[in-house]
């Protein structure tokens, strides 16, 4: 059977051209969306009297039969039929005969494919919002049982000040909360309907775009037909959000790799999320967080790839836009796989509280509190900072930590020190006094978790 568009041509398409230009190997993922868009379109054609109602019914029934076949995995998509639209249309013609050709009245593959991708991303974005919330719930679960667990806080990967481990984990909750808000907000732009724009200029048929929008659940209709068929901003936005989500996943994955190392031993990942070595039997490798970290790069590449495709395109549709799909599909699948693994990995990890506590006891992360202590005694902060710097240097040279220094040693540096300095230096006190909103004190962390739970309930 010749091409459905072959009337103007005198030669068959070169086989290499067919293979090079065909999108069916990947856009078959849009089969359900393509059928959904066609069902709405043909219902509108029938209701508007553009095609006879009985023809609309035949087409509708044929599309539903094809949908069943697709759902059952019984459809073989063919490269010679180029894309998902032509494959489905040819199946429809085989199913119900020439009347199936009326389905394409008043539309083009240009507005059809754009509609398919809007429908696809709307579904996937909604599903990803739920997966992000699963990760957030896993974080809250670990945070609730680790409010009193203390861990060194780092800047420049050097120990800075002790913090609640729950507080550290909750930082990621809020990263994912912003990601979720971005996904939710993007639905406003995803939910624009391009169908009815035709190839680029609209159509001569009296179509009812509002009716199609209503049937497909779109909030807005593109008011410009050229914009409708050439817009890929909604995919760019999704790829950008996806890259940010993967950035946050990668940062957390990096910490899990570090924390589970022999040098840190702050956490142990569950065996079901690790692998072994083919030669070193003692190894327990954090392959999942390593891959989460590694897969981030491909989402960046997908974003940059589409930005590059779009940067020089004149209006309206160009074949270059066929390159919009594979990166979109890949980012969706990367996000789905990553988020589905991250939540249970967080839930099942073992937190080694004693190791974390030992790390805090054996450092100088309580030094800032001595400076604050001297400030409360009337010493300007900059002078206090210099005094504490000298104390830390003395302690390091003496092979001691700040809690190990005697009262007499403290008084060598300032007469303002009193016996209560040891209470000030206790890690629990260091954490507890950071009680400003958003701070690491147990009181603030509990309030933060409560606020986070309220966010998830909205």
N, C-alpha and C positions, 0 to 999 in steps of 0.2 A: 504494500500500500504506500502511495506517495505521501510526501509531507503534507500536512494540513494547510500549509502556507505556500505550497509548491507551484501554484498556477502561473506565476510570473517567470519561473525558471525553466531552462531548456536542458539542463544537465543535472544528474544526481549529485548529491553532496559528497565530496571526497570523504572517504572513510576516516582519514586522519582528522579532518575538520570536524566531523561528527563527534569523534572522541574528545577533541580538544575543547569544543564549545559546549558539549553536553554538561548539564548540571545535575542530571538525575542521580548520579552516584551518591550525591550528598543531599540534594533538596527533596529526595523522597521522604525525608524526615518531616516534611510539611504536608504529607498526604491528608491527614485528618483536618488540618486547617484549610487546605485547598478545597476539600469537599464541603466543609462548613460554610466557607465563603460562597461557594457555588449554590448551596441550598438556599441561602438567604437571597442571593442574586436572582435565582429562578423564581422564587416566591414573589419577589417584587415585580419581575417581568410579567408574571401571570396576573397579579393583582392590579397592575397598571394597564393591562390590556395590550401590552407590547407584543406578547405572544399569546396564543389561545390558552385558556386555563387547562384544557385537557393535555396540551403539549407540556405545560409546566408540571402537571401531575406525573406524566410519563418520565420526564427528566428527573423529577424529585425521587421517584421510585427507583430509577436506574442508579442514581447517585447513592441512595441508601444501600442498594445491593452491593455496589462497589465498596462502600464503607465497611460492610460486613466482611467482604473478602480481604480487605486491607487489615482489619482487626484480627482476622484469623491467619494472617501471614500467607495468603494464597495468591497474592498478586506478584507477578514478575515484571519489574519495571525495565524498560528497554532503552538503551543508549540512543538508538536511532530515533526515538521519540523525544529526544533532547532534555525535557524537563518534566517536573511533576504535573504541570498544567496540561501539557500535550499528552502525556501518558494517561492521565485520568480521562481527558476528553476522548481519546481513541478507545479506551475501555468502554466509555459511555456509548459511543457510536456502535461498538460491537454488541453492546447489551440491548439497546433499544432502537438502533437503526438511525437513519438520516435526521430524524427529529432531534437527536442529541446535539446536532450542530447549532440549534437555536439557543443553546445555553450561552454561547459567547456573544450574543446580541448585546450591544451597549457596554461592552467592556473590552479591555486589552490585557495581554499577559503582564503589561507594565503595572497597571493598578492592581491586578490580581496577585502578583507576587508580593507587592508591598503589603497588601492586606493579609496575606498568609503570614508574613513575618511579624506584623503587629499582633495577630492572634497568637502566634507561637510565643513571642516574648511576654505577652500578657500572662499567659498560663505559667511560663517558666519563672517569671519574676515573682508571681504570687507563691509558687512552690518554694522558691529560694528564701522568701521572707520567713516561711515556717522553719526551714532548715537553719537559718541564722538564729531564730528563737530557740531552737533545740540546743545550739551551742551556748547561748546565753543562760539557759536553764542549767546546763552542765557546770558552767562557771559559778553560778550562784550556789549550786549544791556543794561544790568544793569550798567555796568561800564561807559558807555557814558553819562548817566544822573546823575552820582554820582562822577564826577571828583572833584568837589568842596565840596562834602560831607566829613566831617571829622569824624573819628572814633578813639578811643584809639587803639593803636597798643600794643600787649602784648608779653611779654616773661615770661615764667614760670606761665602763666595765671595771671600775675601782669601787671598793666599798665606801659608801657615803654615809647613810644613816639607817638604823634598823627600822623596819616597817612590818606591819601585819601582813602575813602571806595572803590573807583574804583581800587586803587592800591592793596588793600587787595584782592578784587575779582579776579583781573588779575593774582595773584599768582597761582590760580587754573587753569586759562587758560593755563599757561605754563606747569603745571603738566600734564594736558590732552594733550597738544601738544606733550610732550615726549611719552605719552602713544600711541598716534596716530602714531608717528614715529616708535615705537616698533612694532605696529601691521603691518604697511606697510613693515617694514624690514623683519618681520617673513614670509611674503608671499614668499620670496625667497626660504625658506626652505620647506614651505608647498607645493610649486609648483614643487616638485620632484615626478616622476612617478614610483611606484613600480610594476605596472602590467607587467607581463611577467617574473617575478622572479620565478614563480612556487611556489612549497611548500617551497623550500629553495635553490635549486641547478640550477634553470633555467629549460629549456624544450628541448626535442629532436626535436620539430617541428620548422620549419624555420620561426618563427614569426618576425614581423617587429615592434619593440618597438617604434622606432622613429615615425612611422605612427600613432600608438595609442596616443603617446604624442601630436602629431600635432592635432589629432581629439579632444582630451580632453583639449587642451590648456595648457599643461605642458611645462615648460621651460627646465627642466633637467630630466634625467633618472637615477635612481639609478644604479651605475656601479657595485655594488656587490649584488648578489641575496640574500645572507644571511642577509645583512644589510637591504635590501629592505623590507623583511617580518618581521623583528624584531625591526625596528626603530620606536620609539614613541617619539623621541626628539621633533618633531614638535608639538605634543600634550603637552608635558611638557612645551615647550616654550610658547604656547598659555595659558596654565593654570597659568604660572608665570606672564605673561603680564596681564591676567585677574585679578590675585590677586593684582597686583600693581594698576590697574585701580580702583578696589574696595577699596583699601587703600585710594586713593585720594578721592573717593566718600565718604568714611566713615569720613574722616577728615572734608570735607565740611559739611557733614550731622551733625557732632558733633557741628560745629559752628552754624549751623542753629537752632539746638536744644537749644544751649546756648543763642543765640541772641534773640530767640523768647520767652524766659522765662520771667516771671514777674519781675525777678530781673534785667534783662538787658533791655528788650523791644526795642532792636535796630531794629528788623524787625518784621513784622507780616506775617505769611504764609497765603496764600489764603485758604478760607474755604474748597475748593474742594480738598485740600491736607492734611486735618486734620480730626480728628474724635473727638467724645465727650465721656463723661463718662456715664455709666449706672446708677450711683448713685449721681454724683456731677454735676448738670446742668450747672455750670459756666465754666466747663473745656473745653479747646480747645487743644487737644493733638497733638503734632507733630509726628504722627505715621509713616508717610512716611519716614522722615529722620531717625527716630529711627530704622525702618526696614532696610533701606539702610545700616546703621551702623551695624546692627545685621547680615545681610546676608553676610557681608564680611567674616565672619568666615567660612562659608561653602565653599567659593572659596579657602581659605587656605587649608581646609581639602581635597579638591579634588586634589590639587597640591601635598600635602604630601602623599596622598593615592597612586597616580600613581608613585611617586618617590620610595615609599616603594615596590610596585609591581615589579618595574624594577631592583631594586638594586642587586638582586641575581640571575637574570635569565641567564642561559646559552643560547648560540645561538642554534637554530634560533627561530622558533615559539614555544610557550608554551601556554597552555590553560589559564594561568594566565593573558595573554594579553587581554582576554575578559573583564577584569576589567578596561580597558582603556576608555570605552565609556560612562558609566553613569555619571562619574565626568565631562567629557568633555561636555556632553549635559547639565548637570546642570549648569556649569559655563557659557556656552553660554546663557542659558535662564535667569540666574541671571543677567548677564550683560545687556542683552536686556531689561529686565524689569526695571532695575535700571536706565539705561541711558534714557529710554523713559519717566520715571517719573521725573528725575532730571531736564531736560531742561525746561519743562513748570513750574515746581515749582519755579525755579530761576526767570523765566520771570514774574511770577505773584505775587511775594512777594512784600510787601510794605516796603519801607525803611523809618524808622522814623528818619529823619535828625535832628529834634530838640532834640530828646532824646540823640542821639549820641553827638551832640554839647554840651549839658548840662554835659554829662559825661566828656568831655575833659576840660570844664571850672572848674570842681570840682576834679582836680587831680594835680599831680606834674610831669606830663609827659613832661613838657617843661624845666625841670631842666638841661638837657644836654646842652640846648642852652645858659644857663647862663654861664656854664663852657666854652663853645666855645667863648662866648662874652669876658670873662676875658682873654682867650688865645690871642684874637686879640688885647687886651690891653697890651700884653707883659708878662702875668703871665704864667709860665709853666703849662701844662695841669694837672699834678698830684697835684700841689698846688691848682689849680682852682677847681679840683674835691673835695678836702677836704673842701674848702670854701663853695662850693654849698651844700655839705653834711650837714654842720653845719646850713646853711640857711634853708634847708628843715626840719631839726629837729626843728629848732626854729619856723618855720611856723606851723608845726604839733602841737607843744606844745601850740602855740598861737591860734589854731583853725582857721588858715587862709590858703589860697592858695597863690601861688607865685605872682599872679597879684594883690593880696590884700595888699601886704606889701608896706609900704610907702618908699619913696626915702631915708628918714633918716634911716629906718631900714636896707636897703641895705648897706648904707655907714658904718653902724656899723661893717660890715664884711669885707669891702674892699673899699678904697678910689677910686678905679678904676671905680666904678659904676657911670654912668651918666644918665641923664634924658631919654636917648634913650633905656634904659633897658626894658621899657614897650612895645615898638614897637617890640623888640626882642622876648618878651615872648608871643606876640599875636599868637594864634594857627595857623592862616592863614600864618603868617610869618614863624613859626616853620616848617610848611609843605613846603612852597614855596622855602625856602633856601636849601632844600635837593634836589639839582638840578643836582647831578651827574647822569651819565647814569644808568638807572634802579632804580633811586630814586623815592620818592613819590611826588615830586612837580607836580603841574598841567601840567607844560610844559613837563616833562618827562612822565607823565601818558598818555598824549595825543599822544606823539610819540610812546609809548608802544602799545597803542590801534591801532594806524596806522600800526605798524609792525605786530601785531596780525592779523589784517584784510588782510594784504598782504600774511601772511602764509596760511590763509584759501582759498585764491584765487588761490594758486599754485596747 
